[in-house]
Amino acid sequence: MRTVSVWGFALLAVTVISLVGLLGVAMVPVMQKVFYNHLLQFLIALAVGTLVGDALLHLIPHVSSRVLQLRLFCVLSLSLYFLSSLFGKC
């Protein structure tokens, strides 16, 4: 593939992803108050969980010499916590 076409596809992908985010922002005034509050709470929880998970998966292995075992433990424990919180509200 030529360099120009790679840059063109990359620019197109970034533009589409950015427009999808703007579409979500544009729909906020149309939503009902109750749905908006639930959506906002979900998005904040998703952002916090993503940042904490990313920090744990990147920083904890630097502390240990057994990197693979520790990463596996972190992924499994975070997955178990997520599943227990997901199914615990049923």
N, C-alpha and C positions, 0 to 999 in steps of 0.2 A: 504494500500500500504506500502511496506517496505521502510525503510529509504534509502537503497542503490538505489532502483529504482527511488525514488523521486529525489535524487541527480543526478542520471544519466540523467533523463529527463530535469532537470534544466540546467545541463551542455550542453546538446544537444540544448536546446532552445537558450541559450546564444551564442553558437557557430554559429548557423544558422543566428541569428540576426546580429552578427558581420560580417559574410561572405557576407550578403546582403549589408551592408555598404561598404565593400571593393570592391564589384562588381560595385557599383556606382562610386567609386573613380577610378577604372580601366577603366571605360568607358569615363572618361573626355578627355583623349588625342584623342580619336576617333571622338569626336563631332566636328561639324563645329563651327567656331568662333561666328557666330551670335546666334546660338542655345545655345551655352555655356554661352554667356553673359546673355541671358534671363533666363536660368536655374539658374545661379548663383544669379541673382537679386531676383528671386522667393525664392530660398532657404534662402537667407539672410533675406528677409522680413518675411518668415515663422518662422525663428529662433527668430527674434526680437519680433514678435507678440506673439509667444508662451511664451517667457520669461516675457514680460510685462503683459500678461494675467495671468500667473501663479503668478506673484508678486502681482497683484491687488487682485486676488481671495484669496490669503493667508494673505496679510497684512491688507487690508481694514477692514475685520471683527473684527480685534483686536481693532480697534479704536471705534467701535460702540457697544452699548449694544443691539441693534436690529440686531443681526447677520443674521438671516434668511432673513429679508426684504432687508438688504444691499447686501447680496450675490445674491439674485434674481435680484435686480436692476443692479448689476454689470454684471451678465450674460446676461441679456436682453439688456443692453446698448452696451456691446461689440458685441453681436450678431447683433444688429441693425447697428452698425458701420461697421461691416464686410460685411453685406448684402448690405448696401448702397454703400460701396466702390466697391463691386463686380459688382453690376448691374449699377453703375454710369458710368462705362467705356464702356458700350455697344454702 
